[in-house]
Amino acid sequence: MGWEEVDEGWGRLARDWAYLMEPSFWPEFDQVLRDAGVGEGTRYLDVCCGSGLAAQMAGRRGAVVHGLDASQRLTAIAAARSPDGDIRYGDMHDLPWEDESFDVVTSFRGIWGANDQAVVEAARVLKPGGTLAVTFLPMDEPAPFDQWWVSIAKVSDHEKEVGQILGSIGAEGRVEEMCEAAGLVPGERQWIRFEFEGGPEVEDFVRASLSAGPTYTAVQERGQDDVEDALRRDFTPLWDEALGLRIGVVVEYLVATKPT
Ligand SMILES: C[S@@+](CC[C@H](N)C(=O)[O-])C[C@H]1O[C@@H](n2cnc3c(N)ncnc32)[C@H](O)[C@@H]1O
């Protein structure tokens, strides 16, 4: 699939992603922005920025905000969230900025195992001494949220296959290798643990889940009813009458620096 087709899957329910799914990842954005030192005047780029919540949070910390995503319908919301920012529609493998433009580049679950060239591009646009932070789902720290991927893969052979390739970024040494090949110096891997707030009812989470790209492929393969049923069945046991749906997540990340 070419990057121009990404919007078909990721953009069709852009408002749902922006307002029902993306906000639940805020603890991840918060920790990484802090760890990467994003603050007043930081020249900041978020690659695969989606509907731009991380970029908006960076802006509130005083950063000069830039973002890029291959979904036009998501970038429209990202631009509305960061009206003073530079938010562009484009491909992570071919960034439309000059060499050495940024102090910090992030990607939140946007760069995966097949995207070596995206790391090369991120390294190119970083200033010497700049920082790249990449988050992904860990391979060896199972958490309840991983059931989401399992549920989708259960109904989609395509997603099962793609998921394995993309998820390989979490394999031992893989993200480090991608950074080193791009001329960056990787730090130690780190973990973020938080509770994803799925919503007051399981149905809210089912609706939000339909807005993600992989769900689109699964829906095309097996139909919306099968996908919804799989999610409903797998997440209902986590629902609590007093607390709603809270799902434990572990996200792994790596911060790498560009030598001066
Ligand atoms: C898992 S979502 C993460 C979105 C956002 N970072 C967040 O945390 O909500 C992956 C994002 O990657 C974007 N994407 C996929 N392929 C891309 C490409 N080749 N270039 C730029 N963005 C891409 C999708 O449109 C989607 O917004």
The ligand as an SDF file (V2000), in Angstrom:
LIG
                    3D

 27 29  0  0  0  0  0  0  0  0999 V2000
   -0.9470    4.3260   15.3680 C   0  0  0  0  0  0  0  0  0  0  0  0
   -1.3090    5.8440   14.5130 S   0  0  0  0  0  0  0  0  0  0  0  0
   -0.4970    6.9880   15.5830 C   0  0  0  0  0  0  0  0  0  0  0  0
   -1.0150    8.3820   15.4350 C   0  0  0  0  0  0  0  0  0  0  0  0
   -0.5270    9.3460   16.5200 C   0  0  0  0  0  0  0  0  0  0  0  0
    0.9140    9.3440   16.6090 N   0  0  0  0  0  0  0  0  0  0  0  0
   -1.1310    8.9870   17.8630 C   0  0  0  0  0  0  0  0  0  0  0  0
   -0.4080    8.5900   18.7580 O   0  0  0  0  0  0  0  0  0  0  0  0
   -2.3460    9.1110   18.0000 O   0  0  0  0  0  0  0  0  0  0  0  0
   -0.2510    5.7460   13.0920 C   0  0  0  0  0  0  0  0  0  0  0  0
   -0.2830    6.9990   12.2150 C   0  0  0  0  0  0  0  0  0  0  0  0
    0.6870    6.8350   11.1620 O   0  0  0  0  0  0  0  0  0  0  0  0
    0.1900    7.4790   10.0000 C   0  0  0  0  0  0  0  0  0  0  0  0
    0.9340    6.9410    8.8420 N   0  0  0  0  0  0  0  0  0  0  0  0
    0.9060    5.6770    8.3440 C   0  0  0  0  0  0  0  0  0  0  0  0
    1.7590    5.5770    7.2980 N   0  0  0  0  0  0  0  0  0  0  0  0
    2.3570    6.7850    7.1460 C   0  0  0  0  0  0  0  0  0  0  0  0
    3.3470    7.3090    6.2650 C   0  0  0  0  0  0  0  0  0  0  0  0
    3.8950    6.5600    5.2980 N   0  0  0  0  0  0  0  0  0  0  0  0
    3.7500    8.5820    6.4250 N   0  0  0  0  0  0  0  0  0  0  0  0
    3.1920    9.3770    7.3940 C   0  0  0  0  0  0  0  0  0  0  0  0
    2.2440    8.9450    8.2470 N   0  0  0  0  0  0  0  0  0  0  0  0
    1.8350    7.6620    8.1410 C   0  0  0  0  0  0  0  0  0  0  0  0
   -1.3020    7.1620   10.0290 C   0  0  0  0  0  0  0  0  0  0  0  0
   -2.0560    8.0370    9.2400 O   0  0  0  0  0  0  0  0  0  0  0  0
   -1.6020    7.2830   11.5190 C   0  0  0  0  0  0  0  0  0  0  0  0
   -1.9860    8.6000   11.8490 O   0  0  0  0  0  0  0  0  0  0  0  0
  1  2  1  0
  2  3  1  0
  2 10  1  0
  3  4  1  0
  4  5  1  0
  5  6  1  0
  5  7  1  0
  7  8  2  0
  7  9  1  0
 10 11  1  0
 11 12  1  0
 11 26  1  0
 12 13  1  0
 13 14  1  0
 13 24  1  0
 14 15  1  0
 14 23  1  0
 15 16  2  0
 16 17  1  0
 17 18  1  0
 17 23  2  0
 18 19  1  0
 18 20  2  0
 20 21  1  0
 21 22  2  0
 22 23  1  0
 24 25  1  0
 24 26  1  0
 26 27  1  0
M  CHG  2   2   1   9  -1
M  END
$$$$
